[in-house]
Amino acid sequence: MGFLDRLIGNDQQRAATQYAGRESATDRTARQRRAGHRRSVPKAARQGQAWEDRDRAQDRKGGWYRPGTS
């Protein structure tokens, strides 16, 4: 047993007793990362739809670089 173990106690034992039933920091971080990913999906979908709308509007408007319809 090292000096710090004697000073502050056994962290594995403390985790098993004092923090029993609580979410670990690793699990909490993973859950937040997954939740953040789901939040960004609708934002990306909106950006993609806006790009598509702009592209279609430009197609309809026409211009010198687009072939005319015949």
Phi and psi in degrees as a GROMACS rama.xvg file:
@    title "Ramachandran Plot"
@    xaxis  label "Phi"
@    yaxis  label "Psi"
@TYPE xy
-81.3915  173.37  GLY-2
-60.2072  -45.436  PHE-3
-65.7761  -35.4376  LEU-4
-62.5052  -40.6671  ASP-5
-69.6086  -32.6392  ARG-6
-74.6785  -49.5737  LEU-7
-108.273  -8.16554  ILE-8
96.4683  177.333  GLY-9
-84.5287  115.135  ASN-10
-70.1378  -29.0978  ASP-11
-68.4333  -39.9183  GLN-12
-67.001  -41.281  GLN-13
-63.7065  -40.6299  ARG-14
-63.3324  -35.7485  ALA-15
-74.2439  -26.0435  ALA-16
-107.48  -59.8911  THR-17
-69.7845  -37.2833  GLN-18
-105.505  19.4678  TYR-19
-63.0988  135.139  ALA-20
85.0761  -2.62927  GLY-21
-96.881  152.733  ARG-22
-72.8476  135.423  GLU-23
-75.2848  160.188  SER-24
-62.4282  -36.8661  ALA-25
-65.6391  -44.583  THR-26
-65.0922  -39.7764  ASP-27
-64.2046  -43.4378  ARG-28
-63.0822  -42.7195  THR-29
-64.0721  -40.9399  ALA-30
-63.9936  -42.5411  ARG-31
-66.622  -36.4693  GLN-32
-64.8497  -42.8821  ARG-33
-64.7413  -40.7492  ARG-34
-65.0124  -38.7853  ALA-35
-64.3781  -35.9764  GLY-36
-64.8224  -42.5166  HIS-37
-66.1711  -32.3781  ARG-38
-67.7709  -32.1823  ARG-39
-80.3005  -17.4009  SER-40
-63.6892  -49.1343  VAL-41
-62.1574  -34.1013  PRO-42
-63.732  -44.5376  LYS-43
-65.0694  -37.195  ALA-44
-65.5369  -41.245  ALA-45
-64.1998  -41.3261  ARG-46
-64.7857  -40.3045  GLN-47
-65.6207  -39.669  GLY-48
-67.0616  -39.5246  GLN-49
-63.1209  -41.154  ALA-50
-62.3501  -44.4222  TRP-51
-61.3592  -43.0905  GLU-52
-62.0584  -43.3568  ASP-53
-64.0232  -41.3958  ARG-54
-64.8621  -42.6962  ASP-55
-66.3218  -39.0022  ARG-56
-63.6482  -38.7672  ALA-57
-67.5133  -37.5551  GLN-58
-61.8662  -44.3648  ASP-59
-67.3585  -35.6508  ARG-60
-68.9872  -36.0815  LYS-61
79.811  -177.506  GLY-62
168.181  -179.353  GLY-63
-69.2562  -23.8052  TRP-64
-93.7999  -2.46226  TYR-65
-109.128  138.093  ARG-66
-68.5222  143.925  PRO-67
-75.0394  161.103  GLY-68
-85.8154  143.933  THR-69
